[in-house]
């Protein structure tokens, strides 16, 4: 007889977890047990409603022949009256309103009446003479009394096991609510352990935390000379850059116990629970030393105290933070307990948490550069079947600003796309489509757009592309599409920088504003009408212009002033005092409007000058729906080189300009001279454009 095949184990669980038999308990078991216990209680000890009468009344009822049967016990006599018989005993009822009244008690329900017995040797003869049925009853035993006392307690214990033991599932009993919920990782094997080879693109951060690993492996190396390792290491960086992964790699390299917990696990609705969990966590850590405590998203519990608290309110989160501060000061550095934490909002953390002695060291985990992205692509494509045309360096150059998590998602999307297309390996086209999907969203080819709207979208995107192409300060255009993507985008123009940038000049910001206005101005030139499609563009334009004036000090009239408070996490919230007057606010608005208006005029002249290319590019878009860099280059020609198109104009009109025009020497001019020079160049440019038109 063939054996029945075993049920395959879950590949996402550890092997030990698959082999542990799981008891199958149902909630119906508890319900049935409780119902049976209640039934036994009612059957043995519930006797319904009874009425007690004196023995003299009992003798009177016998004489009046109103009794049907009698049960005689040692401690009580139970009688049953004939139908319709009345005892004649007054029963007092107290209504809600008014005095008490007396109503004769009827026995229509054949209720038993209890009589307190007295010694009467003639009772049996009297009952026999009247023909009344009687029988003796055994007295209650000690077992019945014992059950009567034990059963209520048994019911309470059953309710305890049913309710409190099941609150929150197994492992989180109600009585253990003060225990910490940290996950402990120790004695990991080579397949589950994360090391520094699994972390790419974070060379500087890895070098910083390597010191922690060395200390855990050889503490005497640092304590011999009297030095002390930092008690706390705070990993700061944008989401998805690998802060949690780096902390796990530290534990894997050092091969020490690793306590991992989220900041929100400390916060509960019960008073004192968060502080109790902090104490329990550090107590366990000291027992496991040397070890690492890692608190992810510590801003959930470490926010600045006193912000937004109501008068007289007891903030449980602040109590938890206070206990965390005390514990961080309490444990000694030579115990080998190191606290690591991660956050992407260091500006909201309490200053007492960041002071030396607690989180002594802050490590910035930033988005990777080009080399870092290449290394990250190597890690995440190691297990993929790649085609020979896949160039990781090219992919890294096409993903500037991507964090590690976004690169991992891109690699996974490429693998899924190749599988969907029934390919044997992942090609470069799959990676490019995956990058496009991550940037612009999911492609929606089935979304029906009427020809009129499709034409507007084509000219809109062509306007963006031409302005960005003609102004070299903008990032180069890699692709144009009028295929709807994402939530609401009907088309997009993909600008990808050739290299990583960390600073932007005023000229580059103005060029970016011009590129964003290109779509709206193209609609206005071609259709003499504007649409709602530029909403997102105008939002970005407004943000850039206000930042130029209020944050970066790029306004001539306001000068080198910045009204942004980088150390104030509540800046910009309602009710926050502004650092400028109403007059300055009006001046800011005028400067912003002037920047946008000057950019609009420049884009209007540029698109009017190149209207033929605009129409040709839009027609090609309507025909093919998507254009790559090479196709755009065929229509618009080679992309201009240099800083600004104005430079070429300056060379052509050198005779009419001041002798000093070199940008390299512009920093040697006074601010007034530089302003006058820029205004003169702008006038020459506008005059030339007008003459050509």
N, C-alpha and C positions, 0 to 999 in steps of 0.2 A: 504494500500500500504506500503510495507516494505521500511524502510529508507535506503538510500545508506550508506554503512559503511564509517566512516571517515578514511581518510588517516593517517596511523600511523606516529607519530612524530619521529624525529631522536633521538635515545637514546643517541647519543654522544653530543647533544646540550642541553643547559639549557632549562627548561620548558618555561621561558619567551621568549626565542628566537623562539621557535616553534609557539607561539601564535601571533607573530607580523606579520601582512600581508605584503608581499613583493611586491612593485610595479613592474610590468613587463613592462619595457621600452625596446624598440628595437632601434638599431642604424638606422633602416630604417625610423623611424619617423623623426629624425633630417634631414636625406637626403631629404625626400619628402618636408619638410617645406622649406629648403634652395632652392631647385629647383623651388618651386612655387614662392617664393619671387623674385628669379632672373627672372622668366618668366613674372611676373607682371611688373617688372622694364623695361624689354625689350619691352613688349607690349605697355606700356603707353608712354615711353619717348625715345625710340630708333627710329629714323626716317631714318636710313640708310645714305648713303653718298649723300650729296646735294651740289649744285653749286649756288652761289649767283651772280646775274647780276644787273647792274644799270637799273633804270626805263626807260631810253632812249633806251637801247637795247631791253627791253621788248616791247616798242612801235614799234620798228623796226621789231621784229619778228612777231608781229601782222600784220604789213603791208605786210610782205613777206609770210603770210599765212602758217607759220611753227608750229603754236600752235594748239594742239588738244583739250585741256581743261584747265580751269583756276579755282582755288579755292581762294576766296577772304576772308581774315580775317582782323581784325583791325590792327594787327601789322606786318603781312606778306602777300604776295601774292605768291601762289604756282602754277606753270605752268607745263604742261606736253606737250612736243614736239611730233610732228608726227614722225613716224618711219623713220630713216635715216636723219632726220633734224640735222643741226649743228648750234650751237650758234654763232660760229665765234669768241668766246672769247679765247684768248691765256691762256693756263694753263702751269705754270712753273714747271718743274720737275728737281730736283737737283740729278744727278747721283752720284755714289761714286767717279768716276774719271772723270775729264773734266768739262768744263763750262756748264751752264744751257742752255737748248734748249726749243723751243716753239713748242707744238704739238696741233693741233685742237682737241677739246673734242667732241667725238661722243656721241650720246644719244641712242645707240642701245639697252641699257638695260632699256629704258623708265624711266629714273631717273627724279625725281621732281627737278625743278629749283626754287630757292627762289628769290623773287624780293622785294627790299625795297620800300614800297608804298609811293606815294606822293598824294596830293589832286588833283584829276582829275575827273571833273564832266562828261566828255564825254567818260569815259572808257567803261561804259555799252553799250552805243550806238555803239561804235566802235566794241565791241565784237559781238553784235547782227548783225551788218552789215557784218561782215566777217563769220558769222555762227559758231562762236566758243562757245562751251558749257562752262557755268560758273555757280558757286554756291557759296553761302556765308558760312562761317565757324564761329562758336562761339569762342569767346576768351577764353583762359585758365583761370580757376577759382583758387581761393586761396587754395582750397582743393588739387588740383593737385600739386601746388607749394609746399604745406606742405608735401605731400607724397614724392615728389621728394627729399626733404631734410631729411625726417625721415628714408626712406627705407635703405640708406647706413649704417646709424647707427644701424638700426635693424639687418642688416646682420652681422656687427661686433660683436654685443652683442650675436647673435646666435652662431657665431664661438667661442666666449669666453666660453659660456656654454658647447659647444660641445667638445672643445679641453682641455681647462685648468681645467674645473671642473671634467673632467673624467680622468685626468692624475693620474695614480697610484690607481685608484679605489676609492670607497667611503671612506671618513674619512681621505684622504690624499690629500687635495686640493693643487693646485700649490701655491696659495698665503699663505698657512700655512706650507710651507716647513721647516720653522724654528722651528716648534713645535716639542716637543719630542715625541717619539713613545713608551714610557714606558706603559706597561699594568698595570692597577691599580686593585688590589684585596683588597676589604674591605667588612665588614659585611658578611663574609662567614658563611654558616650554618655548622652544624656538619658533614654533609655528604661530603662536599667539602673541609673542613678545614684540613690541615695537621698539626699534632702535633708531639711531640717527641716520642710518642708510635709508630708512623709509621717509625721512623728512628732507625735502629738497627745496632749494631757493631761499633758505634762511641761514646762510653761512655766518653772518654776524651774530644773529641770535643764538645759534648753536655754539659759537665760541664763548658767548657769555655764560650760558648754562652749563658748559663743560666743566666749569669750576665747581659747580654744585655736585656733579658726578664724581669729580676727583675727591671732594671732601667726604662724600659718603663712602667711597672706597678706601680712603686713607686719611682719616681725620687728623692723625698726629702730624701729618705734613704741614698743616696749617696752624695747629695749636702749639707746636713746639716753640715757635718764636713769639708766642703770646697773641697771635692774631685770632680774630673771630670771623667766621663766615656770616654773611647777612642772614638775619632770621627769616626775612620774607623776600620773595622774588615776584614782582608783578609784571605779567605779560600784557602789554598794551598794543592794540592794533585793530584795524578794520575787521568786520566779520569775514570769516572764510579764509583767513591768512594762515591758519595752522597753529593757533595758540594752544588748544587742547592737545593736538597731536604732538607738539613739542614737549609738553609736560609729560605725556605718556612715554615719549622717547627717553626722557631723563630717567624715569623710573625703570625702563627696560634696560638702559645702559648700566645703571647702578645696581640693578637686580636687588631692589629693596621693596618692602611693602609699599603700596601706593593706595592712599585713601582718596577717592574721587567723590565729590559732592557738589551739588549746585547751590548757589546762594539762596534760591527760593525755597530750598528744603528746610531752612531754618525758620522761616516765617510761618506761623500758624495763628489761628483765631484764639487759641487758648493762651492766657497770660502766663509767661514764664517758660513756655515750652522751648522757644528758640534758644534762650540762654542755657537751658538744661541740655539741649542737644550739642551746643558748643562745648560745654564742660565734658560731656561724655565723649565727644570726638577727640579732644586733646588728651583725655585720660587713656583711651585706647591707643592713641598714637605713641604716647610715652611707653606703653607696654610693648609696642612693636618696634621701638627705635633700634637702629636708625631707619627712618621711613620718610615719606613725603606725603603731605596733606595738600591736595589740590582742590581749590574752590573755584568752580567755573561761574562766570557771570556774577562776580562779587558785588557789583553795583546794586543787586537786588537787596542786599542787606547792609551795604557799606555806604549808603547815601549820606550826604551832609545832614547832620542833626539840626533840628530846629527850623527846618524849611517846610512851611505849609502845615505845621502842627497846630491844632486847635488849643485854645486856652484850657488848661486843666485836663486835657486828654492824656491818657497813658498810652504812649506809642510803643507797641510791642517790638517793632523793628529797631527802635533806638535802644531798647533794653538788650536785644540780641547783639547789636553792634558794640555796646559797652562791655558785654561779657567777652566778645571776641578780642577787643582791645586789651582787656585784662589778661586773657590767656596768652596773647602774643608777647606780652611783657613778662609772663610768669615762667615760661619754660626756658631752660638754659640752652645756650648754643652747643655746649659739649654733649648734649643728650642725643644729637643726631636727628632731631625733628626739624624738618625744613618745610615752611609753608610757601606754596606757590598758588597764585591766583591769576585769573584772566578776566579782562573786561575790554569792551570797545568804547566805554564812556568814562575815561578817567577824570573828566571835568566835574562829574557829579559826586565823586568820592569825598568822604570826610577828610579834612586835613590831618586829623589825629591818626588816621589810618595810614597816611602816606609819609609820616615823619620818620626820620632815622631811628632805628631801634625796632621798627615794625616792618614795613616794606622799605628796606634800605635801598633796594635796587629795582629800577624800572627798566625793562627791556622792551624796546620797540620792535614789534613784529609787523613790518610794513608789507605792502604788496611787492611782489618780486620784480626785479628788472629783467632785461632781455635774457641774460645768462641764467638767472633763476628760473624763468619760465621754460627755458630749454630743458633744464634739469627736472623740472616738475613734469613736463611732457614725457620725459624718459621714464620717470617712475610710474606714471599712470598708463603708459602704453606698453609697459614691459610684458604684460600678459595678453596683449592684443595681437592679432594676426594682421600685420601691416603690409601694404603693397610697396613695391620698390620706388614708386613715385612720391611717397610721403617724405617730406622734408620738415623735420621738427624745428629747425631754425626759422624757416618761413612761417610756420604756424605760430611760433613765439612772437615773431615780428607783427603778425596780424592780430595779436591779442594783447595790446598794451592796456595796462590798468586791470587786467584780470588777476584775481586772487587764486590761491591754490585750489579752493573748492570749485571755482568757476572753470578752471582748467580741467579738473577731474570730471566735472559735468560735461564739458565739451568732448572729452575723449569718450565718455560713455555714450553720449548722443551720436557721435560718429559711428560707434560700433552698432548701435541700434539701427541707424539709417542703412548701414551696409547690410545688415541682416534682413531688413525689410525689403531691400532691393535684390536679395538672393545672391549676394556676392560671396566669393570665397575668401576675400581679404578686404581690408579697409583701405580705400583709396584716398588720395588727396582731395578729391571732389567731396567725399563724405565729410571730411574734416572742415572744409570751407563752408559747406551747408550747415554743419553743426555750429560753427562760430556765428554764422548769420542768424541762426535760430536763437542762440543765446543772447545776441545783441538786440535783434529786432522783434523776436517773438515767433510764434508758430505761423507758418504760411497758410493762408486761407484762399486757395484757388477757386473754391466753390462759391465764394462770396460774390453775388451779382451786383455790378455797378453799371449804371446807365451810361451810354456813350458820352453824354455831356459832362458828367462828373469825372469820368475817366480822362477826358481831355483836359479838364482843369487840373487834375492831379499830375498829369504828364508835364504840363507847362510849369506847375509849381515845383516839381522836383528838378526839372531842367534849369529853372532859375537858381535854385540852390547850387547845382553842380557848376554852372558857368561862373557864378561869382566866386565860389571856392577855387575854381580852376584858374581864374584870371588874377587872383590875389594870392601870391605864394606864401603869405603869412598863415593862411589857413592850412589845415591838414589836407593832404591829397585825397581826392575822391577815388575810391576803389570800386564802387559799384552803385548803380542807380536802379531802382525797381519801382514799379507801380502795381505790384501784386500786394494785396492787403495782408498785413501781418499783425499779430498781437491783438490787443483789445480793441483799438480804434484806429490804428495807423493804416491809411489807404495807400501809402507809398513811403519810401525812405531813400535818403542819400547817405551812403556809408563813407564817412571820412575816417581814415585810419592814419595816425602819425607814423612817420618813418623811424622815430626813435623815442625813447622815454624822455618826457619833459617834466621839469619840476618848477620852472619859472615861466611866466608869460609877461611880455612887454606890453606897453600901452598900445602900440601899433598892432600887435597880435590880437589883443582883446577887441579893438575896433574892427579888425578884419573878420573876427568871429561874429560880431554883431552884423556886419554886412552880409556874411554868408547866410545867417539865419533870416535876414530880411529879404533875401533873393527870391524866395517862393512867393511871398505876398506881392512884391513889386512886379514879378513876372505876370501874375494874374491881372494886375492893374493895367499893365502895358498891353497885353494881348486882348483881354476881354473888357477893358474899361470898367471892371467890376472886381470886387474882392469877396472872398468866401470865408467860412469859419475854419478852413483847414489849417490856418496859420496860428491857431490858438497856442499850441505848445511852443512854437517858434517865438511868439511874442512874449510868452512867459519867461523863456530863457534870456531874451534880449533885455527885458526889464531887470532881471536879476543881475546880469553882467553889468549893465549901466549903473545900477545903484551901488554895486560893489566897487566899481571904479571910483565913484565919488565918495562913498561913505566909509569904505574899508581901506582901499589902497591909496587914497590921497592923490588921485590922478586928475583932479579938477583944478583948472587955473585959478578960479575965483576963490575956492576954499583953501587951496594950498595943501601943505603937508599935514593934514589932519585926518585922523581915523576915529570914527565914532563907534567902532565895534569893540566889545569887551570880551576877549577870548577866555578870560578866567571867570566869566559869569555864565553859568549854565542856563540861567533864566533870562538871558538877554533876548529881547524881542517879544517877551510874553506880555500880556495885558497887565497894566498897572506898574510896570517897571519904569522908573524915571529915566527920561532921555537926557543925554549930556549936551544938548544944544537947544537953542531958543526957537520960537516960531519963525522968526526972521531967517534963521539959518535953515530951517526946514523948507521954507519957500525957495531959498537959494539952491538947496539940494535938488528940489524938483525941477527948477529951471535948468540947472546944469545937466541933469539926466535927459530932459526933453531936448536940449541942444545936441547932446551926443547922438541920440537916436535920430534926430532930424537931419543932422549932417551926414550920418551914415545912409539914411534913406535917399538923400539927394545923390550921393556918390553911387549907390546901387542903381538908381534910376538912370543916371548917365551911362553907366557901364552896360546895362542890359539894352538900353536904347541903341548904343553903339554897336552891340553884337546881337541885334535882333534876328538877323539871318541865321546865326548859329543856334540861337534859342529855338527858333521854329524847326530847324533841321534836327536838333537833338530831341525835341518833344515828339516829332513825327517818328523818329526811329524808336523812341520809347513806346509809342502807341502800337508800333508794328511788332516789336520783340518783347515788350514788357519788362525786360531786364538787360542792362548793358554793363559790361565789364570794363576794366581800365583801358585795355587796348582798343576797344570799340569807341570809348569816349575820346581817346587820343586821336583817332582817325577823323573825328568830326571837329574837335576843337583845336587840334594841332598840339605841338609840344607845350607842356606846362612851363610857365615862366619861371625863371630863376631869379634869385636875389631877395631883397627884403620887401620892397614895395614897388609897384609900378611907377610911383612918383620918381624913383631914382632915375629911370630912363628919361623921364620928362625933364628932370633937372639937368641932365647932360645936354639935351637938345636946346634948352633955353638958358644956357650958362651965361650968355651975354647980358641977359636982363636980370640976373640974380646977384646978390651980394657975393663977394669973392670967396667967403668961407662957407662951404656947403657940405663938407665931409661929415658923415655921421660919426666917424671915429673921434672927431674933435668937438662934437656937440656938447659933451659934458664940460668943455672948457668955456662955453658961452654962458652968459648970465641967463636967468630964467626969462627975463623980458625979451632979450635978443633971440632966444630960442623960440619963444612964442611968436614973435614977429616973423621969424624965418618960416615957421610952419604955416602961418596964415598966408604969406606970400606964395609959397609953393602951392597951397590949396587954390588960390586965385588963378595962378598960371594953369593948373590942371583943369579947372572948370572952364577957363577961357578956351583952352585947346579942345576940350570935348565939344563945346558949343560950336567952334569953328568947323570941326569935322562933321557935325550933324548938319 
